[in-house]
Amino acid sequence: MEQILISEASEILIGRGVPAPFLPVRSTRSSVAVLAQPGARAAADRAVAAIQVGGVLATSRIVPDGEAVKTLTAAGETYEWLADLGIGRNDTIVGIGGGAVTDFAGFIAGTWLRGVEAVYQPTTLLGAVDAAVGGKTGLNLRGKNLVGLFRHPSRVVIEIDELEQLPPHLLQEGFAEAIKAGFIADPGLVDLFDRDGPDADLEQVVIRAVRVKAEVVAGDFRESGRRGILNYGHTIGHAIEVAAGISHGRAVAIGMVAAAAVSEQRCGFRGAAKQRALLDRLGLPVVSPEVDPDDVRRLIGFDKKRDAGGLRMALLEDFGRVTLEYVSDRDLEVGLAAVGLA
Ligand SMILES: NC(=O)c1ccc[n+]([C@@H]2O[C@H](COP(=O)([O-])OP(=O)(O)OC[C@H]3O[C@@H](n4cnc5c(N)ncnc54)[C@H](O)[C@@H]3O)[C@@H](O)[C@H]2O)c1
């Protein structure tokens, strides 16, 4: 079993059949409230059984699926449930499922009684390599994640056996963020995908991708600088996600193709063709679906990563070497053209 420390108070455990993983984080606690997605019902049942073996009372609640949970309404209902259960200061809130539920559970844990312990078990690959790592929690309002906290869970438990059961489309979602971690900081991770494509050893993929994110986050928790490198592929990708209504992982893959073209132009990056072939081999799209390029341009203008100095993008100098650069509209056009949005 691999342990990655985010801080002294926050650890990530990655392995197969991690034994009774939820115990003991805090010895004094007496009750655990488990919030689980419908797709993670079986994992939640196993967690409840494991927690109860330790003599701690555990109760689970299936919450709305996907983004439907990241609402003030679902939060209000969950607070009422926690009150009924009598969840107190020394108790723990566990989130089991994809990134939507770990974002939600982290927010609930951070606000209930001004903050109780949070533990996550991500059951999607995207959740494991991205959402559950880094301490961002959130609910959606009129925009995504407009309400939230920066707060690490005390433990994240990643069960590789569980992730290996995922259907291909959910694996692909996670591959996009996992290989991104390789592109920006770990050429060895790129090599893993280069050798074995979608059959790459999932345990190694998760360990290496989590290490990259954990290391970046440890140096810049509140995203005031270096954490921006994790946005590689997201500036143009996020705009395409919104304009075309496609999933996040697929949009990031297209965004990385665009960012590689800008990197080639601005930083002399020579791996754009290889990157494109790798993404394609993983079953990810490398050109944009048909959308109005002006919609994408407008959405990039609204991108939250734009600051007073202009738009900053994470660009590659080489696999594993990334830099944050201000880009011009002309640079952006090169990226858009590379994914068919001229
Ligand atoms: N906090 C962060 O830093 C961060 C980073 C990236 C993404 N996110 C958030 O993560 C969310 C996306 O995460 P996601 O892609 O995991 O989506 P998701 O949480 O919506 O889950 C996707 C689907 O997978 C199903 N599912 C979960 N576990 C399963 C399993 N073991 N087998 C089969 N199906 C299963 C779910 O029920 C759901 O229908 C978004 O809300 C996004 O904002 C947060």
PDBQT file of the ligand as one rigid body, heavy atoms in Angstrom, charges set to zero:
ROOT
HETATM    1  N1  LIG A 401     -12.030  19.431  -6.041  1.00  0.00    +0.000 N 
HETATM    2  C1  LIG A 401     -11.301  19.389  -7.142  1.00  0.00    +0.000 C 
HETATM    3  O1  LIG A 401     -10.123  19.779  -7.162  1.00  0.00    +0.000 OA
HETATM    4  C2  LIG A 401     -11.909  18.837  -8.389  1.00  0.00    +0.000 A 
HETATM    5  C3  LIG A 401     -11.103  18.517  -9.486  1.00  0.00    +0.000 A 
HETATM    6  C4  LIG A 401     -11.687  17.950 -10.613  1.00  0.00    +0.000 A 
HETATM    7  C5  LIG A 401     -13.049  17.729 -10.644  1.00  0.00    +0.000 A 
HETATM    8  N2  LIG A 401     -13.807  18.070  -9.562  1.00  0.00    +0.000 N 
HETATM    9  C6  LIG A 401     -15.252  17.828  -9.561  1.00  0.00    +0.000 C 
HETATM   10  O2  LIG A 401     -15.469  16.432  -9.727  1.00  0.00    +0.000 OA
HETATM   11  C7  LIG A 401     -16.728  16.249 -10.368  1.00  0.00    +0.000 C 
HETATM   12  C8  LIG A 401     -16.548  15.260 -11.490  1.00  0.00    +0.000 C 
HETATM   13  O3  LIG A 401     -16.108  14.044 -10.941  1.00  0.00    +0.000 OA
HETATM   14  P1  LIG A 401     -16.443  12.640 -11.651  1.00  0.00    +0.000 P 
HETATM   15  O4  LIG A 401     -15.973  12.678 -13.038  1.00  0.00    +0.000 OA
HETATM   16  O5  LIG A 401     -15.966  11.587 -10.736  1.00  0.00    +0.000 OA
HETATM   17  O6  LIG A 401     -18.021  12.697 -11.776  1.00  0.00    +0.000 OA
HETATM   18  P2  LIG A 401     -19.210  12.256 -10.833  1.00  0.00    +0.000 P 
HETATM   19  O7  LIG A 401     -18.871  12.404  -9.398  1.00  0.00    +0.000 OA
HETATM   20  O8  LIG A 401     -20.409  12.977 -11.319  1.00  0.00    +0.000 OA
HETATM   21  O9  LIG A 401     -19.348  10.683 -11.136  1.00  0.00    +0.000 OA
HETATM   22  C9  LIG A 401     -19.599  10.260 -12.449  1.00  0.00    +0.000 C 
HETATM   23  C10 LIG A 401     -20.551   9.072 -12.444  1.00  0.00    +0.000 C 
HETATM   24  O10 LIG A 401     -19.867   7.912 -11.992  1.00  0.00    +0.000 OA
HETATM   25  C11 LIG A 401     -20.721   7.140 -11.167  1.00  0.00    +0.000 C 
HETATM   26  N3  LIG A 401     -19.871   6.294 -10.344  1.00  0.00    +0.000 N 
HETATM   27  C12 LIG A 401     -19.155   6.595  -9.256  1.00  0.00    +0.000 A 
HETATM   28  N4  LIG A 401     -18.450   5.547  -8.833  1.00  0.00    +0.000 NA
HETATM   29  C13 LIG A 401     -18.730   4.540  -9.691  1.00  0.00    +0.000 A 
HETATM   30  C14 LIG A 401     -18.296   3.183  -9.781  1.00  0.00    +0.000 A 
HETATM   31  N5  LIG A 401     -17.396   2.686  -8.938  1.00  0.00    +0.000 N 
HETATM   32  N6  LIG A 401     -18.768   2.430 -10.806  1.00  0.00    +0.000 NA
HETATM   33  C15 LIG A 401     -19.657   2.944 -11.692  1.00  0.00    +0.000 A 
HETATM   34  N7  LIG A 401     -20.101   4.222 -11.640  1.00  0.00    +0.000 NA
HETATM   35  C16 LIG A 401     -19.639   4.993 -10.658  1.00  0.00    +0.000 A 
HETATM   36  C17 LIG A 401     -21.492   8.193 -10.420  1.00  0.00    +0.000 C 
HETATM   37  O11 LIG A 401     -22.656   7.677  -9.827  1.00  0.00    +0.000 OA
HETATM   38  C18 LIG A 401     -21.758   9.213 -11.522  1.00  0.00    +0.000 C 
HETATM   39  O12 LIG A 401     -22.913   8.909 -12.231  1.00  0.00    +0.000 OA
HETATM   40  C19 LIG A 401     -17.208  17.613 -10.802  1.00  0.00    +0.000 C 
HETATM   41  O13 LIG A 401     -18.177  18.068  -9.895  1.00  0.00    +0.000 OA
HETATM   42  C20 LIG A 401     -15.966  18.477 -10.709  1.00  0.00    +0.000 C 
HETATM   43  O14 LIG A 401     -16.269  19.843 -10.427  1.00  0.00    +0.000 OA
HETATM   44  C21 LIG A 401     -13.260  18.608  -8.451  1.00  0.00    +0.000 A 
ENDROOT
TORSDOF 0
